[in-house]
Amino acid sequence: MTATSALHSLWAFSNLRASTLLLGVLLSLPASQVLAEAGRVEFVHGSASIIDQSGQSHVVSKGSEIATGDTLQTADDGRLQVKFIDGGYISLQPNSSFKVEEYHYSGAVDGNERGIFRLIKGGLRAITGVIGHANKPAYRMDTPVATIGIRVLNLPP
């Protein structure tokens, strides 16, 4: 074995060990830490649940993380509010189903930010955050039917 082939074998073994270690760390983390957080539940009243990407249903509580692919559902008595990491809010009304189709915000406007949402049924109120203000084409709310009201209030300082 030449010195070059020995170094190549050592390098390949080191990369394999590093990759195995990284994979082990990622697999040991809960899925919510591996997936990027889109927002958190700030308020919940009544019955509400989150259905994650794998189809598992979880009861919602204040502080629950919301990630891309999650579907939020409220029952007859349920209401909830989510604050997204870009500063946006949604408030779900009773008997509603809302999906975070795609969400990406790195903390700065870099052209890669995206907020794509879908109201499956029910009603909501939304306030756009940085994504909707800084990159309007990257923000979308799909609904089966919509009534939109825009209210702007500017108070003197």
LUMDONU-252423 format. One record per residue (C-alpha): z, x, y; residue number from 1. Coordinates in steps of 0.02 Angstrom, whole numbers, plus 50000, padded with zeros to 5 digits. Layout:
R  Z  X  Y  NUM $
...
***
This chain:
R  50000  50000  50000  1 $
R  49950  50069  50168  2 $
R  50059  50065  50322  3 $
R  49944  49935  50402  4 $
R  49951  49816  50254  5 $
R  50141  49840  50243  6 $
R  50159  49794  50427  7 $
R  50044  49644  50403  8 $
R  50148  49583  50254  9 $
R  50310  49607  50353  10 $
R  50236  49513  50503  11 $
R  50176  49369  50391  12 $
R  50346  49359  50307  13 $
R  50435  49357  50476  14 $
R  50322  49216  50539  15 $
R  50353  49118  50379  16 $
R  50542  49138  50398  17 $
R  50535  49086  50582  18 $
R  50426  48935  50542  19 $
R  50541  48883  50399  20 $
R  50694  48901  50511  21 $
R  50613  48798  50650  22 $
R  50560  48663  50527  23 $
R  50737  48658  50456  24 $
R  50812  48637  50630  25 $
R  50689  48499  50676  26 $
R  50719  48406  50512  27 $
R  50907  48415  50537  28 $
R  50897  48331  50708  29 $
R  50899  48143  50723  30 $
R  50727  48070  50760  31 $
R  50785  48016  50933  32 $
R  50811  48199  50981  33 $
R  50643  48256  50913  34 $
R  50547  48117  51001  35 $
R  50546  48125  51190  36 $
R  50662  48001  51273  37 $
R  50572  47876  51386  38 $
R  50727  47790  51453  39 $
R  50897  47715  51419  40 $
R  50968  47540  51412  41 $
R  51078  47513  51565  42 $
R  51128  47332  51534  43 $
R  51126  47215  51386  44 $
R  51190  47037  51371  45 $
R  51178  46931  51215  46 $
R  51072  46978  51065  47 $
R  50941  47114  51081  48 $
R  50865  47243  50963  49 $
R  50752  47395  50959  50 $
R  50620  47413  50823  51 $
R  50574  47598  50811  52 $
R  50407  47674  50757  53 $
R  50459  47670  50574  54 $
R  50494  47483  50582  55 $
R  50685  47501  50575  56 $
R  50780  47375  50681  57 $
R  50934  47431  50779  58 $
R  51056  47331  50885  59 $
R  51042  47376  51069  60 $
R  51193  47433  51166  61 $
R  51218  47509  51338  62 $
R  51158  47689  51330  63 $
R  51034  47661  51186  64 $
R  50885  47779  51201  65 $
R  50709  47710  51214  66 $
R  50561  47814  51152  67 $
R  50373  47796  51141  68 $
R  50328  47670  51006  69 $
R  50490  47571  51021  70 $
R  50482  47381  51033  71 $
R  50624  47294  51125  72 $
R  50665  47115  51078  73 $
R  50784  46989  51154  74 $
R  50846  46828  51071  75 $
R  50878  46657  51151  76 $
R  51035  46724  51234  77 $
R  50976  46903  51261  78 $
R  50936  47001  51418  79 $
R  50923  47187  51444  80 $
R  50877  47316  51575  81 $
R  50802  47487  51544  82 $
R  50793  47631  51667  83 $
R  50650  47750  51628  84 $
R  50664  47937  51661  85 $
R  50540  47926  51805  86 $
R  50655  47803  51895  87 $
R  50564  47644  51844  88 $
R  50653  47489  51781  89 $
R  50613  47340  51671  90 $
R  50720  47187  51649  91 $
R  50681  47084  51494  92 $
R  50715  46897  51495  93 $
R  50772  46793  51344  94 $
R  50649  46773  51198  95 $
R  50547  46925  51249  96 $
R  50462  47065  51155  97 $
R  50408  47223  51246  98 $
R  50330  47384  51177  99 $
R  50326  47559  51251  100 $
R  50150  47604  51195  101 $
R  50143  47776  51275  102 $
R  50262  47865  51391  103 $
R  50262  48042  51457  104 $
R  50351  48111  51609  105 $
R  50404  48293  51617  106 $
R  50512  48274  51773  107 $
R  50372  48322  51893  108 $
R  50203  48250  51942  109 $
R  50085  48364  51846  110 $
R  49940  48247  51803  111 $
R  50001  48222  51624  112 $
R  50122  48080  51664  113 $
R  50085  47913  51580  114 $
R  50170  47745  51562  115 $
R  50079  47617  51454  116 $
R  50178  47461  51410  117 $
R  50141  47295  51326  118 $
R  50232  47130  51349  119 $
R  50202  47045  51182  120 $
R  50289  46883  51229  121 $
R  50416  46818  51353  122 $
R  50450  46878  51528  123 $
R  50504  47031  51623  124 $
R  50528  47103  51793  125 $
R  50473  47281  51825  126 $
R  50494  47410  51962  127 $
R  50378  47558  51947  128 $
R  50447  47733  51954  129 $
R  50362  47898  51996  130 $
R  50219  47870  51873  131 $
R  50166  47705  51954  132 $
R  50181  47776  52129  133 $
R  50105  47949  52107  134 $
R  49973  47918  51973  135 $
R  49923  47734  51978  136 $
R  49786  47747  51843  137 $
R  49915  47819  51722  138 $
R  50026  47663  51734  139 $
R  49979  47503  51644  140 $
R  50070  47344  51591  141 $
R  49969  47242  51465  142 $
R  50017  47058  51452  143 $
R  49942  46907  51363  144 $
R  49955  46807  51528  145 $
R  50034  46865  51690  146 $
R  50098  46800  51854  147 $
R  50124  46943  51974  148 $
R  50233  46940  52127  149 $
R  50244  47089  52242  150 $
R  50387  47098  52364  151 $
R  50411  47243  52483  152 $
R  50556  47254  52601  153 $
R  50569  47390  52731  154 $
R  50731  47394  52828  155 $
R  50749  47498  52984  156 $
R  50860  47652  52961  157 $
***
